[in-house]
Amino acid sequence: MGLPWYRVHTVVLNDPGRLLSVHIMHTALVAGWAGSMALYELAVFDPSDPVLDPMWRQGMFVIPFMTRLGITNSWGGWNISGGTVTNPGIWSYEGVAAGHIVFSGLCFLAAIWHWVYWDLEVFCDERTGKPSLDLPKIFGIHLFSQV
């Protein structure tokens, strides 16, 4: 059955690196889903008649959101309004989908890094030995860390 939503974080509550890791992994999963779903929709989408057979009638879910944000061209040479495009640029439907998949991979690697290299000593005060958040120190570690 699983734990209720408010108890899931108890597993990693006192473990900041792993708490961050599971949230980064969730971002990776969502971005990967968005990119792969966009590529799937582009594979089955028929742009030949945007007036009588628009994308929402074809069951598209992700592509309309990209269109609403201003993405209108495809690397396949078609435009959402029915025209042809000779130079769609990098930020076309396929470019946004590929960007999501690359971002998902980078988030996956970041999640693995935070899971493996978590260090509770970063969150302890050196004078007292008690847990504390030294935010400038944590920020500096993220900027200048060398593994």
C-alpha positions in Angstrom: 0.0 0.0 0.0 2.8 2.4 0.7 3.2 5.3 3.0 0.9 8.3 3.0 2.2 11.4 1.3 3.1 13.1 4.6 5.2 10.2 5.8 7.3 9.5 2.8 10.0 12.1 3.7 10.6 10.5 7.1 13.0 8.0 5.5 15.3 10.8 4.5 14.3 13.6 6.9 17.5 13.7 8.8 19.7 13.1 5.8 19.9 16.4 3.8 21.9 15.0 0.9 19.6 12.2 0.2 16.5 14.4 0.7 17.9 16.7 -2.0 18.7 13.6 -4.1 15.2 12.2 -4.2 13.8 15.6 -5.1 16.3 16.0 -7.9 15.5 12.5 -9.1 11.8 13.4 -9.2 12.7 16.4 -11.4 14.6 14.1 -13.6 11.7 11.7 -14.0 9.2 14.5 -14.8 11.6 16.2 -17.3 12.3 12.8 -18.9 8.6 12.0 -19.2 7.9 15.4 -20.8 10.7 15.0 -23.4 9.9 11.4 -24.3 6.2 12.1 -24.4 6.8 15.1 -26.8 9.0 12.9 -29.0 6.2 10.2 -29.1 3.6 12.8 -29.9 5.7 14.2 -32.7 6.1 10.7 -34.1 2.3 10.2 -34.4 1.2 13.8 -35.1 -0.1 14.5 -38.6 0.4 18.3 -39.3 -1.1 18.1 -42.8 -4.5 19.7 -41.9 -4.2 22.0 -38.8 -7.8 23.4 -39.3 -10.0 20.3 -39.6 -7.7 17.9 -37.8 -5.9 20.0 -35.1 -3.5 18.5 -32.6 -6.0 18.3 -29.8 -8.3 16.1 -31.9 -5.3 13.8 -32.5 -5.0 13.2 -28.8 -1.9 15.4 -28.2 -1.2 16.4 -24.7 2.3 17.9 -24.5 2.6 19.6 -27.9 -0.3 22.0 -27.3 1.5 23.3 -24.1 4.7 23.9 -26.1 2.6 25.7 -28.8 1.0 27.9 -26.2 4.5 29.0 -25.1 5.4 30.0 -28.7 7.0 26.9 -30.2 5.6 26.6 -33.7 8.2 25.0 -36.0 9.5 21.5 -36.4 12.8 20.1 -37.7 10.6 18.1 -40.1 10.0 21.3 -42.0 6.4 22.0 -41.0 4.8 24.8 -39.1 1.8 24.5 -36.8 -0.2 26.8 -39.0 0.2 24.5 -42.0 3.2 26.3 -43.7 6.6 25.0 -44.5 9.8 26.0 -42.6 13.3 26.0 -44.1 15.2 26.9 -40.9 13.3 26.1 -37.7 16.2 26.8 -35.4 17.3 24.9 -32.3 14.1 25.6 -30.2 11.6 23.7 -32.3 9.4 20.9 -31.0 12.2 18.4 -31.3 14.7 20.8 -29.8 12.6 21.4 -26.7 12.0 17.6 -26.3 15.7 16.9 -26.6 16.5 19.7 -24.2 14.1 18.0 -21.6 15.8 14.7 -22.1 19.3 16.1 -21.7 18.2 18.0 -18.6 16.7 14.8 -17.3 20.0 13.0 -17.7 21.9 15.8 -16.0 19.4 15.8 -13.1 19.8 12.0 -12.8 23.6 12.4 -12.5 23.2 15.2 -9.9 20.8 13.0 -7.9 23.3 10.1 -7.9 26.1 12.5 -6.9 24.1 13.9 -4.0 23.1 10.4 -2.9 26.7 9.1 -2.9 28.6 12.1 -1.7 26.2 13.3 1.1 28.1 14.5 4.1 26.4 15.3 7.4 29.5 17.0 8.7 28.7 19.9 6.4 25.6 20.5 8.4 27.3 20.4 11.8 28.7 23.4 13.6 32.4 23.0 14.0 32.4 24.6 17.5 29.5 22.7 19.1 29.2 19.6 16.9 25.5 20.1 16.8 23.5 20.2 13.6 23.1 23.6 12.0 22.7 25.1 8.5 25.7 27.2 7.6 24.2 28.5 4.4 27.2 30.5 3.1 29.4 27.4 3.6 26.8 25.2 1.7 26.6 27.7 -1.1 30.4 27.8 -1.4 30.6 24.1 -1.5 28.1 24.0 -4.4 30.1 26.7 -6.2 33.6 25.5 -5.7 33.4 21.8 -4.8 36.1 19.5 -6.1 35.4 15.8 -5.9 
